Amino acid sequence: MGSVDRIATFRTFIARSPSDPFPRYGLAMELKAQGRLDEARAAFTELLDGFPDYVPAYLQAGGVAAAAGARDDAAAIFERGIAAATRKGDRHALSELQGALADLAG
C-alpha cells in the first residue's frame, strides 16, 4: 500500500470512528513519516485538541513542532503532555516528555 493510500485509509477510519483517537494518531504519524511536517502538525493539533488525554501523541507532536523550527510550540506541547501524563499516571511517558523538554531547552 502506498503512502497516499495509507493517508486515505486513515481518513476513512477517522470518518467511520470519529471518537477513536488512534486513527488520527496514525494519520499524523504517516504525515510525519512522509516529511509533511505542516500537515502532521495540524493533524497532531486536531488530535490533541479533541483528545487531550491521548498521552502517546504529545512526544511525537512536540518532536514534529521542534523539527519544523517551532521550539516554543514544542515546549508548550511537551508541557501539556507532562500534565496529561501526570493526570493519567503514565510514568514512562512522563519521563520521556520531561527528557524531551530538557533536551529542547538544552
N, C-alpha and C positions, 0 to 999 in steps of 0.2 A: 504494500500500500504506500503510495507516495505521500509526501508531507502535506500537499494540498488536500489530498483525500482525508488525512488524519484530522486536519483542521475542520473540514466539512463534517466529519463524523462527530467530533467533539461538539460542534454547534448543534447538530441534530440531537445528541444526547442532552445538551442543555435545554433545548426546546421541549424535549419529552419529560425531563425531570428538573424543572426549574428550582426545586427546593433542595437538590443534591449539590453540594459544593464540589464534589470530586471531578465531574466533567469540566467545570470551569477551571479547576486547577490543571487538569490535563491540557486544556486549550492554552492556558498561559505558559505552561512548560514547553509545549510544542512550538509556540511562537518564539520563546526564548531560544530553543534549540536551533531554530532557523535564523537566529540573529535579528529577528524583527523586534527589537527592544522597545520601541514606542508602542507597538501593538501589545506586546507582552506586559508592559507597564499598565496599559489601560485594562487588560484582562485581569491582572492581579488587583488593581484598584477596585474593579467591579466585584470581584470575588470577596475581597476583604470588607468592602462596604456592606455587602449583603450577608456575609458570614464572618463576623468579627472574631468568632472563637475558633475558626479553622486555622489552628496554630501552625501546621506544616507550611502554609503559604508565606508566612512572614519572612522566613530566612531567604527564600527564593525571590520574593518581591523586593526585599531590600537589596539583594545582590544585583538584581536587574536594574534597579534605580542607580546603584553605585556604578555599574558598568556603563550606564547611559550618561554618567557625569553628574548625576543629581545627588550629591553626597548628603545634603541637608535632608532631602526627602528620604534617602536610605536610612539615615539616623532616626528619623521620625518613625519610619516603618519598623525598624528594629525595636524601638522603644515601645511601640504599640504591641509588638509581638511579645516582648518581655512581660508586659501587663497581661496579655491573653494567656501566656504560658503559666504565669503565676496563678491566675484565676482557675485554670484547668488542672493545676498541679502537675504539669508536664515538666519535670526537672531536666530531662535530656534536652528538650527544645529550649528551655530557659538558658541552659549552659551554652548551647550553640549560639543563641541570639545575643547573649552577653558577650561572647567571644567575637562575634561579627561586629558588634557595636564598638568594642575595644579596638579591633583591627582597623575599623574605619577611622576612628579618632587618632590612631596610631602614629 
